[in-house]
Amino acid sequence: MVTKEKEKIRKDDYEIALSAFNQAVNAFHKREFGRAKELLKSFTAKFTSETELVDRAHIYLKICESESQKKEPPLKTFDDYYQHSVFMANQRNYAEALKLLEKAREMKPKEGKILYLMADVFYLKGDTEKCLEYLRKAIQIDKFFSTLAQNESDFEPLWEDKKFKLITRMA
């Protein structure tokens, strides 16, 4: 007969296991496969009694291993960095997209499309101030980006923003 105390301990242990599993899965969904792999390995070693969760963790581990074996394309030129940053932004991997854009910017510091894309990525990341800063810089290089921003669906929530209007109308 299971006592209430043992039941509570079992429930607490399950909650701890579930929390650890969720932490690993969150890293997986952020495409942080190296971190997810380590968290999943730690989880499977520590919570062996949670067979259902451990079985799922093994599936995630296999995917992490597969993903970590994929080779990144060799990035050499400005266009390589730019195109791959667009791909990363579309994958919602904004941190990586910004890193790639910085590399491209080092190659061509006066290239407006880099600054414009950085503005877009910062907005998608939720950093409106940085977005507007980079948008202003892009428009200073080429006034075309003003028209583009005023028609960019990503920026639609900003279309009525006073700062956005001021920046895009300075062209």
N, CA and C atoms as a LAMMPS dump frame, in Angstrom:
ITEM: TIMESTEP
0
ITEM: NUMBER OF ATOMS
513
ITEM: BOX BOUNDS ff ff ff
-5.0000000000000000e+02 5.0000000000000000e+02
-5.0000000000000000e+02 5.0000000000000000e+02
-5.0000000000000000e+02 5.0000000000000000e+02
ITEM: ATOMS id mol type element x y z
1 1 1 N 0.832 -1.18 0
2 1 2 C 0 0 0
3 1 3 C 0.884 1.254 0
4 2 1 N 0.615 2.149 -0.929
5 2 2 C 1.395 3.368 -1.061
6 2 3 C 0.819 4.422 -0.128
7 3 1 N 1.69 4.964 0.674
8 3 2 C 1.233 6.006 1.589
9 3 3 C 1.161 7.334 0.862
10 4 1 N 0.441 8.275 1.472
11 4 2 C 0.317 9.605 0.873
12 4 3 C 1.665 10.29 0.795
13 5 1 N 2.52 10.026 1.76
14 5 2 C 3.852 10.634 1.769
15 5 3 C 4.668 10.136 0.572
16 6 1 N 4.61 8.823 0.311
17 6 2 C 5.334 8.265 -0.837
18 6 3 C 4.766 8.793 -2.148
19 7 1 N 3.44 8.931 -2.183
20 7 2 C 2.803 9.49 -3.376
21 7 3 C 3.276 10.908 -3.641
22 8 1 N 3.39 11.707 -2.589
23 8 2 C 3.844 13.091 -2.722
24 8 3 C 5.294 13.135 -3.199
25 9 1 N 6.137 12.291 -2.644
26 9 2 C 7.539 12.232 -3.061
27 9 3 C 7.621 11.846 -4.536
28 10 1 N 6.825 10.866 -4.926
29 10 2 C 6.812 10.417 -6.322
30 10 3 C 6.374 11.555 -7.236
31 11 1 N 5.342 12.279 -6.826
32 11 2 C 4.848 13.41 -7.626
33 11 3 C 5.907 14.511 -7.709
34 12 1 N 6.566 14.816 -6.602
35 12 2 C 7.626 15.833 -6.592
36 12 3 C 8.775 15.428 -7.503
37 13 1 N 9.17 14.155 -7.451
38 13 2 C 10.244 13.655 -8.315
39 13 3 C 9.861 13.795 -9.788
40 14 1 N 8.595 13.468 -10.099
41 14 2 C 8.124 13.584 -11.472
42 14 3 C 8.155 15.046 -11.927
43 15 1 N 7.743 15.958 -11.072
44 15 2 C 7.757 17.391 -11.41
45 15 3 C 9.181 17.865 -11.685
46 16 1 N 10.134 17.415 -10.907
47 16 2 C 11.538 17.776 -11.114
48 16 3 C 12.025 17.216 -12.453
49 17 1 N 11.676 15.971 -12.73
50 17 2 C 12.067 15.342 -13.995
51 17 3 C 11.434 16.066 -15.171
52 18 1 N 10.173 16.388 -15.052
53 18 2 C 9.467 17.081 -16.124
54 18 3 C 10.08 18.455 -16.381
55 19 1 N 10.459 19.139 -15.341
56 19 2 C 11.101 20.45 -15.483
57 19 3 C 12.437 20.323 -16.22
58 20 1 N 13.233 19.333 -15.855
59 20 2 C 14.524 19.105 -16.524
60 20 3 C 14.317 18.74 -17.995
61 21 1 N 13.327 17.905 -18.254
62 21 2 C 13.013 17.514 -19.626
63 21 3 C 12.59 18.733 -20.448
64 22 1 N 11.718 19.565 -19.881
65 22 2 C 11.249 20.761 -20.577
66 22 3 C 12.378 21.74 -20.863
67 23 1 N 13.318 21.845 -19.958
68 23 2 C 14.471 22.722 -20.175
69 23 3 C 15.262 22.248 -21.4
70 24 1 N 15.459 20.958 -21.505
71 24 2 C 16.181 20.387 -22.649
72 24 3 C 15.398 20.59 -23.946
73 25 1 N 14.105 20.376 -23.901
74 25 2 C 13.269 20.53 -25.093
75 25 3 C 13.219 22.001 -25.532
76 26 1 N 13.206 22.909 -24.584
77 26 2 C 13.225 24.333 -24.932
78 26 3 C 14.51 24.687 -25.675
79 27 1 N 15.632 24.168 -25.22
80 27 2 C 16.901 24.397 -25.919
81 27 3 C 16.823 23.802 -27.33
82 28 1 N 16.219 22.639 -27.443
83 28 2 C 16.046 21.986 -28.737
84 28 3 C 15.233 22.876 -29.679
85 29 1 N 14.121 23.413 -29.193
86 29 2 C 13.259 24.251 -30.03
87 29 3 C 13.925 25.574 -30.409
88 30 1 N 14.88 26.015 -29.621
89 30 2 C 15.646 27.21 -29.963
90 30 3 C 16.779 26.875 -30.924
91 31 1 N 16.856 25.606 -31.305
92 31 2 C 17.878 25.098 -32.226
93 31 3 C 19.276 25.18 -31.628
94 32 1 N 19.338 25.123 -30.303
95 32 2 C 20.612 25.073 -29.581
96 32 3 C 20.927 23.599 -29.348
97 33 1 N 21.294 22.921 -30.422
98 33 2 C 21.395 21.463 -30.389
99 33 3 C 22.502 20.956 -29.474
100 34 1 N 23.614 21.656 -29.397
101 34 2 C 24.691 21.237 -28.499
102 34 3 C 24.241 21.276 -27.053
103 35 1 N 23.619 22.382 -26.665
104 35 2 C 23.122 22.532 -25.292
105 35 3 C 22.012 21.519 -25.013
106 36 1 N 21.094 21.363 -25.967
107 36 2 C 19.994 20.406 -25.803
108 36 3 C 20.535 18.992 -25.618
109 37 1 N 21.551 18.652 -26.39
110 37 2 C 22.149 17.317 -26.314
111 37 3 C 22.708 17.053 -24.91
112 38 1 N 23.435 18.035 -24.375
113 38 2 C 23.996 17.874 -23.026
114 38 3 C 22.891 17.752 -21.972
115 39 1 N 21.87 18.599 -22.079
116 39 2 C 20.759 18.545 -21.115
117 39 3 C 20.007 17.225 -21.22
118 40 1 N 19.822 16.731 -22.426
119 40 2 C 19.119 15.454 -22.613
120 40 3 C 19.93 14.284 -22.076
121 41 1 N 21.245 14.308 -22.305
122 41 2 C 22.098 13.24 -21.77
123 41 3 C 22.053 13.237 -20.246
124 42 1 N 22.146 14.408 -19.671
125 42 2 C 22.076 14.536 -18.217
126 42 3 C 20.726 14.041 -17.701
127 43 1 N 19.676 14.407 -18.408
128 43 2 C 18.329 13.983 -18.02
129 43 3 C 18.188 12.473 -18.039
130 44 1 N 18.625 11.839 -19.13
131 44 2 C 18.453 10.379 -19.242
132 44 3 C 19.279 9.627 -18.204
133 45 1 N 20.421 10.183 -17.806
134 45 2 C 21.243 9.532 -16.781
135 45 3 C 20.637 9.692 -15.392
136 46 1 N 20.032 10.824 -15.138
137 46 2 C 19.545 11.142 -13.799
138 46 3 C 18.143 10.601 -13.509
139 47 1 N 17.281 10.567 -14.523
140 47 2 C 15.878 10.213 -14.301
141 47 3 C 15.499 8.912 -15.001
142 48 1 N 16.252 7.877 -14.749
143 48 2 C 16.03 6.592 -15.432
144 48 3 C 14.659 5.991 -15.134
145 49 1 N 14.06 6.327 -14.008
146 49 2 C 12.766 5.732 -13.651
147 49 3 C 11.601 6.341 -14.437
148 50 1 N 11.829 7.481 -15.078
149 50 2 C 10.774 8.128 -15.87
150 50 3 C 10.866 7.638 -17.313
151 51 1 N 10.479 6.378 -17.525
152 51 2 C 10.723 5.711 -18.806
153 51 3 C 10.069 6.408 -19.995
154 52 1 N 8.872 6.92 -19.828
155 52 2 C 8.203 7.585 -20.945
156 52 3 C 8.977 8.837 -21.373
157 53 1 N 9.385 9.636 -20.411
158 53 2 C 10.156 10.846 -20.73
159 53 3 C 11.541 10.495 -21.265
160 54 1 N 12.141 9.464 -20.7
161 54 2 C 13.469 9.041 -21.159
162 54 3 C 13.39 8.548 -22.607
163 55 1 N 12.329 7.822 -22.957
164 55 2 C 12.153 7.368 -24.335
165 55 3 C 12.058 8.559 -25.29
166 56 1 N 11.286 9.563 -24.898
167 56 2 C 11.175 10.768 -25.734
168 56 3 C 12.511 11.504 -25.815
169 57 1 N 13.227 11.536 -24.702
170 57 2 C 14.527 12.213 -24.67
171 57 3 C 15.494 11.55 -25.656
172 58 1 N 15.434 10.229 -25.76
173 58 2 C 16.302 9.515 -26.709
174 58 3 C 15.996 9.922 -28.157
175 59 1 N 14.734 10.134 -28.455
176 59 2 C 14.358 10.575 -29.806
177 59 3 C 14.942 11.958 -30.074
178 60 1 N 14.782 12.87 -29.113
179 60 2 C 15.353 14.211 -29.256
180 60 3 C 16.881 14.152 -29.388
181 61 1 N 17.501 13.253 -28.628
182 61 2 C 18.961 13.098 -28.712
183 61 3 C 19.403 12.702 -30.115
184 62 1 N 18.681 11.781 -30.724
185 62 2 C 19.032 11.352 -32.083
186 62 3 C 18.929 12.517 -33.063
187 63 1 N 17.905 13.328 -32.897
188 63 2 C 17.747 14.484 -33.784
189 63 3 C 18.887 15.482 -33.547
190 64 1 N 19.234 15.712 -32.275
191 64 2 C 20.343 16.623 -31.951
192 64 3 C 21.641 16.146 -32.586
193 65 1 N 21.901 14.859 -32.49
194 65 2 C 23.12 14.312 -33.075
195 65 3 C 23.113 14.467 -34.592
196 66 1 N 21.977 14.241 -35.205
197 66 2 C 21.851 14.411 -36.652
198 66 3 C 22.081 15.872 -37.043
199 67 1 N 21.489 16.783 -36.3
200 67 2 C 21.633 18.208 -36.599
201 67 3 C 23.066 18.688 -36.399
202 68 1 N 23.726 18.173 -35.373
203 68 2 C 25.085 18.628 -35.101
204 68 3 C 26.079 18.098 -36.132
205 69 1 N 25.707 17.056 -36.863
206 69 2 C 26.582 16.509 -37.898
207 69 3 C 26.444 17.251 -39.218
208 70 1 N 25.368 18.036 -39.359
209 70 2 C 25.192 18.803 -40.581
210 70 3 C 26.265 19.871 -40.654
211 71 1 N 26.808 20.031 -41.81
212 71 2 C 27.861 21.017 -42.018
213 71 3 C 27.231 22.335 -42.447
214 72 1 N 27.728 23.406 -41.869
215 72 2 C 27.325 24.733 -42.314
216 72 3 C 27.987 24.993 -43.662
217 73 1 N 27.294 25.698 -44.53
218 73 2 C 27.932 26.005 -45.812
219 73 3 C 29.13 26.924 -45.594
220 74 1 N 30.153 26.769 -46.41
221 74 2 C 31.322 27.652 -46.246
222 74 3 C 30.944 29.082 -46.624
223 75 1 N 31.186 30 -45.719
224 75 2 C 30.855 31.404 -45.957
225 75 3 C 32.145 32.157 -46.2
226 76 1 N 32.255 32.726 -47.397
227 76 2 C 33.478 33.431 -47.756
228 76 3 C 33.2 34.857 -48.214
229 77 1 N 32.189 35.019 -49.027
230 77 2 C 31.942 36.318 -49.644
231 77 3 C 30.866 37.094 -48.891
232 78 1 N 30.772 38.354 -49.243
233 78 2 C 29.72 39.21 -48.695
234 78 3 C 28.351 38.584 -48.947
235 79 1 N 28.114 38.149 -50.187
236 79 2 C 26.825 37.555 -50.53
237 79 3 C 26.548 36.279 -49.75
238 80 1 N 27.577 35.477 -49.493
239 80 2 C 27.412 34.263 -48.681
240 80 3 C 26.865 34.629 -47.301
241 81 1 N 27.509 35.606 -46.671
242 81 2 C 27.083 36.021 -45.332
243 81 3 C 25.688 36.637 -45.363
244 82 1 N 25.435 37.459 -46.355
245 82 2 C 24.126 38.113 -46.461
246 82 3 C 23.019 37.074 -46.659
247 83 1 N 23.189 36.196 -47.635
248 83 2 C 22.16 35.199 -47.933
249 83 3 C 21.921 34.252 -46.757
250 84 1 N 23.001 33.859 -46.105
251 84 2 C 22.842 32.946 -44.968
252 84 3 C 22.18 33.669 -43.79
253 85 1 N 22.429 34.964 -43.649
254 85 2 C 21.764 35.718 -42.576
255 85 3 C 20.264 35.804 -42.843
256 86 1 N 19.878 35.948 -44.094
257 86 2 C 18.453 35.95 -44.444
258 86 3 C 17.837 34.601 -44.078
259 87 1 N 18.546 33.528 -44.409
260 87 2 C 18.075 32.184 -44.064
261 87 3 C 17.905 32.032 -42.551
262 88 1 N 18.899 32.479 -41.793
263 88 2 C 18.832 32.38 -40.326
264 88 3 C 17.683 33.216 -39.768
265 89 1 N 17.478 34.395 -40.308
266 89 2 C 16.364 35.236 -39.858
267 89 3 C 15.03 34.544 -40.141
268 90 1 N 14.925 33.917 -41.309
269 90 2 C 13.696 33.201 -41.652
270 90 3 C 13.479 31.981 -40.757
271 91 1 N 14.561 31.456 -40.212
272 91 2 C 14.472 30.328 -39.276
273 91 3 C 14.215 30.814 -37.843
274 92 1 N 14.103 32.12 -37.684
275 92 2 C 13.914 32.784 -36.383
276 92 3 C 15.134 32.633 -35.47
277 93 1 N 16.276 32.396 -36.077
278 93 2 C 17.53 32.344 -35.324
279 93 3 C 18.172 33.73 -35.451
280 94 1 N 17.599 34.663 -34.71
281 94 2 C 17.971 36.066 -34.861
282 94 3 C 19.39 36.364 -34.388
283 95 1 N 19.826 35.705 -33.346
284 95 2 C 21.181 35.942 -32.846
285 95 3 C 22.209 35.562 -33.914
286 96 1 N 22.02 34.421 -34.547
287 96 2 C 22.942 33.984 -35.595
288 96 3 C 22.843 34.899 -36.815
289 97 1 N 21.645 35.31 -37.162
290 97 2 C 21.467 36.219 -38.298
291 97 3 C 22.236 37.514 -38.064
292 98 1 N 22.163 38.046 -36.858
293 98 2 C 22.875 39.289 -36.553
294 98 3 C 24.396 39.099 -36.598
295 99 1 N 24.877 37.951 -36.134
296 99 2 C 26.321 37.67 -36.215
297 99 3 C 26.785 37.663 -37.671
298 100 1 N 26.009 37.009 -38.507
299 100 2 C 26.364 36.931 -39.93
300 100 3 C 26.295 38.305 -40.594
301 101 1 N 25.309 39.087 -40.204
302 101 2 C 25.19 40.439 -40.764
303 101 3 C 26.37 41.314 -40.345
304 102 1 N 26.834 41.126 -39.126
305 102 2 C 28.019 41.884 -38.676
306 102 3 C 29.242 41.518 -39.517
307 103 1 N 29.382 40.23 -39.827
308 103 2 C 30.503 39.796 -40.682
309 103 3 C 30.39 40.431 -42.066
310 104 1 N 29.184 40.419 -42.615
311 104 2 C 28.973 41.036 -43.925
312 104 3 C 29.242 42.538 -43.863
313 105 1 N 28.849 43.141 -42.781
314 105 2 C 29.052 44.587 -42.602
315 105 3 C 30.539 44.931 -42.521
316 106 1 N 31.333 44.032 -41.928
317 106 2 C 32.783 44.246 -41.894
318 106 3 C 33.348 44.278 -43.315
319 107 1 N 32.77 43.475 -44.199
320 107 2 C 33.244 43.419 -45.583
321 107 3 C 32.806 44.646 -46.387
322 108 1 N 31.589 45.102 -46.121
323 108 2 C 31.044 46.259 -46.856
324 108 3 C 30.31 47.165 -45.853
325 109 1 N 31.058 48 -45.125
326 109 2 C 30.453 48.819 -44.073
327 109 3 C 29.421 49.834 -44.568
328 110 1 N 29.467 50.206 -45.819
329 110 2 C 28.54 51.219 -46.348
330 110 3 C 27.374 50.605 -47.124
331 111 1 N 27.147 49.316 -46.955
332 111 2 C 26.08 48.625 -47.676
333 111 3 C 24.759 48.772 -46.915
334 112 1 N 23.843 49.537 -47.486
335 112 2 C 22.568 49.828 -46.831
336 112 3 C 21.691 48.622 -46.582
337 113 1 N 21.742 47.633 -47.489
338 113 2 C 20.852 46.482 -47.3
339 113 3 C 21.203 45.682 -46.044
340 114 1 N 22.443 45.738 -45.62
341 114 2 C 22.835 45.074 -44.374
342 114 3 C 22.171 45.786 -43.196
343 115 1 N 22.266 47.105 -43.196
344 115 2 C 21.679 47.888 -42.11
345 115 3 C 20.156 47.73 -42.081
346 116 1 N 19.552 47.697 -43.266
347 116 2 C 18.102 47.521 -43.349
348 116 3 C 17.689 46.153 -42.792
349 117 1 N 18.409 45.12 -43.187
350 117 2 C 18.085 43.772 -42.687
351 117 3 C 18.34 43.689 -41.181
352 118 1 N 19.381 44.351 -40.702
353 118 2 C 19.631 44.37 -39.257
354 118 3 C 18.461 45.04 -38.54
355 119 1 N 17.936 46.126 -39.113
356 119 2 C 16.769 46.798 -38.532
357 119 3 C 15.6 45.822 -38.453
358 120 1 N 15.38 45.089 -39.521
359 120 2 C 14.286 44.123 -39.56
360 120 3 C 14.475 43.029 -38.505
361 121 1 N 15.675 42.496 -38.408
362 121 2 C 15.953 41.428 -37.439
363 121 3 C 15.793 41.955 -36.008
364 122 1 N 16.302 43.146 -35.752
365 122 2 C 16.12 43.705 -34.408
366 122 3 C 14.643 43.888 -34.09
367 123 1 N 13.852 44.298 -35.07
368 123 2 C 12.422 44.445 -34.813
369 123 3 C 11.78 43.085 -34.512
370 124 1 N 12.123 42.089 -35.309
371 124 2 C 11.571 40.749 -35.099
372 124 3 C 11.99 40.185 -33.743
373 125 1 N 13.164 40.598 -33.287
374 125 2 C 13.669 40.181 -31.979
375 125 3 C 12.961 40.905 -30.84
376 126 1 N 12.275 42.008 -31.179
377 126 2 C 11.567 42.763 -30.158
378 126 3 C 12.317 43.995 -29.675
379 127 1 N 13.386 44.37 -30.353
380 127 2 C 14.187 45.528 -29.956
381 127 3 C 13.894 46.693 -30.907
382 128 1 N 12.826 47.417 -30.626
383 128 2 C 12.371 48.497 -31.501
384 128 3 C 13.391 49.622 -31.58
385 129 1 N 14.035 49.957 -30.476
386 129 2 C 15.005 51.059 -30.483
387 129 3 C 16.171 50.768 -31.431
388 130 1 N 16.736 49.563 -31.327
389 130 2 C 17.836 49.187 -32.231
390 130 3 C 17.332 49.135 -33.679
391 131 1 N 16.122 48.66 -33.856
392 131 2 C 15.519 48.619 -35.188
393 131 3 C 15.522 50.008 -35.803
394 132 1 N 15.004 50.974 -35.072
395 132 2 C 14.908 52.331 -35.6
396 132 3 C 16.282 52.949 -35.827
397 133 1 N 17.23 52.619 -34.97
398 133 2 C 18.603 53.114 -35.127
399 133 3 C 19.202 52.62 -36.448
400 134 1 N 19.067 51.334 -36.72
401 134 2 C 19.641 50.772 -37.944
402 134 3 C 18.839 51.183 -39.176
403 135 1 N 17.551 51.345 -39.014
404 135 2 C 16.738 51.812 -40.128
405 135 3 C 17.165 53.23 -40.531
406 136 1 N 17.398 54.077 -39.551
407 136 2 C 17.86 55.442 -39.816
408 136 3 C 19.19 55.41 -40.578
409 137 1 N 20.111 54.566 -40.133
410 137 2 C 21.414 54.443 -40.799
411 137 3 C 21.263 53.962 -42.247
412 138 1 N 20.37 53.005 -42.466
413 138 2 C 20.152 52.474 -43.82
414 138 3 C 19.596 53.571 -44.732
415 139 1 N 18.647 54.335 -44.216
416 139 2 C 18.026 55.398 -45.012
417 139 3 C 19.023 56.516 -45.304
418 140 1 N 19.945 56.762 -44.382
419 140 2 C 20.972 57.774 -44.629
420 140 3 C 21.883 57.364 -45.785
421 141 1 N 22.084 56.073 -45.932
422 141 2 C 22.916 55.579 -47.031
423 141 3 C 22.144 55.597 -48.352
424 142 1 N 20.877 55.162 -48.313
425 142 2 C 20.065 55.11 -49.528
426 142 3 C 18.605 55.384 -49.159
427 143 1 N 18.062 56.434 -49.697
428 143 2 C 16.698 56.857 -49.381
429 143 3 C 15.648 55.831 -49.814
430 144 1 N 16.029 54.924 -50.69
431 144 2 C 15.13 53.857 -51.128
432 144 3 C 14.601 53.042 -49.943
433 145 1 N 15.419 52.887 -48.902
434 145 2 C 15.012 52.07 -47.757
435 145 3 C 13.853 52.698 -46.989
436 146 1 N 13.658 53.99 -47.154
437 146 2 C 12.508 54.653 -46.548
438 146 3 C 11.215 54.112 -47.152
439 147 1 N 11.173 54.068 -48.48
440 147 2 C 9.992 53.542 -49.172
441 147 3 C 9.805 52.07 -48.848
442 148 1 N 10.884 51.346 -48.835
443 148 2 C 10.821 49.919 -48.531
444 148 3 C 10.25 49.691 -47.127
445 149 1 N 10.728 50.452 -46.153
446 149 2 C 10.263 50.296 -44.77
447 149 3 C 8.785 50.638 -44.628
448 150 1 N 8.343 51.635 -45.378
449 150 2 C 6.944 52.046 -45.298
450 150 3 C 6.002 51.02 -45.919
451 151 1 N 6.578 50.05 -46.624
452 151 2 C 5.775 49 -47.25
453 151 3 C 6.134 47.601 -46.75
454 152 1 N 7.047 47.528 -45.798
455 152 2 C 7.512 46.246 -45.242
456 152 3 C 6.5 45.723 -44.233
457 153 1 N 5.926 44.557 -44.495
458 153 2 C 4.902 44.016 -43.599
459 153 3 C 5.448 43.755 -42.193
460 154 1 N 6.733 43.427 -42.069
461 154 2 C 7.308 43.229 -40.734
462 154 3 C 7.207 44.506 -39.901
463 155 1 N 7.294 45.65 -40.567
464 155 2 C 7.263 46.939 -39.866
465 155 3 C 5.849 47.509 -39.725
466 156 1 N 4.844 46.819 -40.211
467 156 2 C 3.479 47.353 -40.175
468 156 3 C 3.062 47.866 -38.795
469 157 1 N 3.394 47.163 -37.709
470 157 2 C 3.016 47.696 -36.394
471 157 3 C 3.681 49.044 -36.074
472 158 1 N 4.744 49.38 -36.783
473 158 2 C 5.447 50.643 -36.546
474 158 3 C 4.951 51.78 -37.438
475 159 1 N 4.161 51.492 -38.423
476 159 2 C 3.796 52.503 -39.411
477 159 3 C 3.185 53.761 -38.79
478 160 1 N 2.537 53.625 -37.649
479 160 2 C 1.932 54.792 -36.992
480 160 3 C 2.81 55.345 -35.869
481 161 1 N 3.955 54.738 -35.622
482 161 2 C 4.878 55.186 -34.586
483 161 3 C 5.529 56.511 -35.006
484 162 1 N 5.565 57.469 -34.088
485 162 2 C 6.1 58.801 -34.402
486 162 3 C 7.567 58.746 -34.822
487 163 1 N 8.385 57.98 -34.114
488 163 2 C 9.801 57.869 -34.461
489 163 3 C 9.978 57.241 -35.839
490 164 1 N 9.198 56.193 -36.103
491 164 2 C 9.272 55.529 -37.402
492 164 3 C 8.917 56.514 -38.516
493 165 1 N 7.834 57.255 -38.317
494 165 2 C 7.416 58.234 -39.324
495 165 3 C 8.5 59.284 -39.541
496 166 1 N 9.081 59.752 -38.462
497 166 2 C 10.128 60.767 -38.572
498 166 3 C 11.335 60.231 -39.346
499 167 1 N 11.738 59.021 -39.018
500 167 2 C 12.9 58.418 -39.699
501 167 3 C 12.617 58.168 -41.176
502 168 1 N 11.454 57.62 -41.472
503 168 2 C 11.164 57.269 -42.867
504 168 3 C 10.821 58.496 -43.71
505 169 1 N 10.428 59.56 -43.097
506 169 2 C 10.093 60.771 -43.855
507 169 3 C 11.272 61.715 -43.993
508 170 1 N 12.382 61.395 -43.348
509 170 2 C 13.552 62.269 -43.455
510 170 3 C 14.213 62.135 -44.83
511 171 1 N 13.762 61.149 -45.58
512 171 2 C 14.35 60.878 -46.894
513 171 3 C 14.064 61.989 -47.9
